[in-house]
């Protein structure tokens, strides 16, 4: 007889996900362009850090609410064809949203 308690998977929880970007190189708009997906859902298409931040060496944060996470956050980057530099991410914040009762 096995007396171990069985662990049930945690229910999916919605999170606000904040992605932090900053272009560390002296790139011009269009030189680093990419797409971002969270949990296999596209959230940014043709994202250009330099354009979004207003120049190199500046930060920009993109926020996405209601991202449901079961156990792992899956972030996927897709480099735009013909761009000079690949995708870049500087930080991730996860903020648990309150569940409605």
C-alpha positions in Angstrom: 0.0 0.0 0.0 1.3 3.4 -1.0 0.7 6.1 1.7 2.2 9.0 -0.3 -0.1 11.9 -1.1 -0.5 12.4 -4.8 0.5 15.8 -6.0 -2.2 17.3 -8.2 -1.1 19.8 -10.9 -1.8 23.4 -9.9 -4.7 25.0 -11.8 -3.7 27.4 -14.5 -3.3 30.9 -13.2 -3.5 34.2 -15.2 -0.5 36.5 -15.0 0.5 39.9 -16.3 3.7 39.4 -18.2 6.1 42.3 -18.7 8.9 42.0 -21.2 11.8 44.4 -20.8 13.8 45.4 -23.9 16.8 47.7 -24.5 19.0 48.0 -27.5 22.7 47.9 -26.2 24.2 48.4 -29.7 24.2 51.5 -31.9 21.6 50.0 -34.3 19.2 51.9 -36.5 15.5 51.1 -36.8 15.0 48.0 -38.8 18.3 46.3 -37.9 16.8 44.2 -35.1 13.3 43.1 -35.8 11.5 40.0 -34.4 8.3 38.5 -33.2 7.4 37.3 -29.7 5.0 34.6 -28.7 3.8 33.8 -25.1 2.4 30.3 -24.5 2.4 29.8 -28.3 0.2 32.9 -28.9 1.8 35.8 -30.9 1.9 39.0 -28.8 4.4 41.1 -30.8 4.9 41.1 -34.6 7.8 42.9 -36.4 8.9 44.4 -33.0 11.8 46.8 -33.4 13.4 47.8 -30.1 15.0 51.0 -31.4 11.8 52.3 -32.9 9.7 51.3 -29.9 12.1 52.9 -27.4 12.9 56.0 -29.4 16.6 55.1 -29.9 19.4 52.8 -28.8 20.4 52.5 -25.2 16.9 53.2 -24.0 14.5 50.8 -22.4 10.9 49.8 -23.3 8.5 47.5 -21.5 5.7 45.6 -23.2 2.9 44.4 -20.9 0.5 41.5 -21.6 -2.4 40.7 -19.2 -4.2 37.4 -18.8 -1.4 35.1 -19.8 -2.5 31.7 -18.5 0.4 29.7 -17.1 0.1 26.1 -16.0 3.6 25.4 -14.8 6.1 27.1 -17.2 6.1 30.3 -19.2 7.0 29.7 -22.8 8.5 32.6 -24.6 9.3 32.1 -28.3 11.3 34.6 -30.5 11.2 34.7 -34.3 13.8 36.7 -36.1 12.4 38.7 -39.0 14.0 37.8 -42.4 16.8 40.1 -43.5 17.5 41.7 -40.2 21.0 42.4 -39.0 20.7 41.3 -35.4 18.7 38.5 -33.7 16.0 38.8 -31.0 17.0 40.3 -27.6 15.2 40.3 -24.2 16.6 42.1 -21.1 14.1 41.0 -18.4 10.8 39.3 -17.6 8.3 40.2 -14.8 5.5 37.9 -13.8 2.7 39.3 -11.7 -0.1 36.9 -10.6 -3.5 38.3 -11.3 -6.3 37.8 -8.8 -8.7 35.1 -9.6 -12.3 36.2 -9.7 -14.5 34.2 -7.3 
